[in-house]
Amino acid sequence: MFAKSYKITEPKRFEIFVEDIQNQDVLVRPDYLAVCKADIRYYLGNRSRTVLKRKFPMALIHEATGVVVRDKKGKFKAGQRVVLLPCRKAECDGTKCTECVRSDPHLLDNYCPESKFCSSNYDGFSKELMDIEDEYLVPIPDCVGSEAVFSELLSVGFCALRRAGLTKENAPDNIAIWGDGIMGYIIALVAKYQLGCEVNVIGLAPEKLAMFDFANTYFSNDIDSLPRMTVAIEAVGGNASGIAANQAIDKLYSGGRLVLSGVANDNVPLNTRMILEHGLSVRGTTRSTRCDFENAIELLSDEYYRERVKKLLLSTVDVTDIKDYYAVFEKESKSTALGKNIMKIEF
């Protein structure tokens, strides 16, 4: 069985590949795709030449849903809607970790040095058909529509709280999230859902902060009234992530926790003196694994939170050929809006 895929072969160049699909597991047809900032970095060539040469050609996209075509084992029915999980387990000889991170509830599969990740070091979901093991599929309930494509982002939010060791049972009185972009919005929403505590969001743009109707908002240049906290999450990314992290460090109680979730291409400065003086702990978080996706679907099943996720859906673009695909990447590469233009794939 042959199927098309769109792969990036060099910056701003996609090509059509035709591959032989072996239906050994679950045959899935991707339907809704969302472009991530990581995909944009590949598209614009904002990685080192060495990295790009090693990764291209590669199918992009790791935020996707699909429809089951056939499952030989019968776990999924034909026509069933599913979320596609991008993290892939790989054989590990145990020599890269002192203890297997897969058994650590704060780490799990996505921190295994041997794991693969779609659209990073493994083909992503820009494909007509895919054969996927059932463990990398999560069913979508009928009450959830195309907004299910935001499950991957939501799962990253749940992973951030997991890395911080936060549950509803040990939730702090308040939590602060630096960042008024899509990641800040998602983490703040997940924190409200998962912890039920007061959520404070610090940002720059009035029009973006206005969307955080479920949280208290503060401008980053005026945080005198922001209460101190025991947990802070940086979700700014880029070179400004250092500024955000240092603001958080200044506002944390002694013994507090700082979780870094924004990606910066360059090294950024951190106020190590204050980290040391106040005995702060710093953790990094990225990506997610199956339990986080299951939590994401549970959140989307709640109408209150589902409606707030829907605010992130700027438009749905029908993609019937590679020109349409290019157009969405161009649009997303220039967008500064809080949300995404998602693709409805119709190869």
Protein Blocks (a to p, Z undefined) as FASTA:
>chain_A
ZZdddddfbghiacddddddddfbccdddfbdcddfklmmmmnopacfklmmmmpccdeh
jbdcdddfbdfkomacghiacdddfbdcdddehlmbfbdfklpmklommlgfkbccehil
gccfbdfbdcddfklcccddfklcfklmmmmmmmmmmmmmmmnopafklgcfbdcdedjb
fklmmmmmmmmmmnopacddddfblklmmmmmmbccddfklcklpccdfbdcdfkgpjkl
mmmmmmmmmmpcehiacddfbdcfbdcdddfklmmmnopacdddedjdfklmmmmmmmmm
pmklmmmmmmmmmbacddfbfklmmmmmmmmmmpcbecdddddddZZ
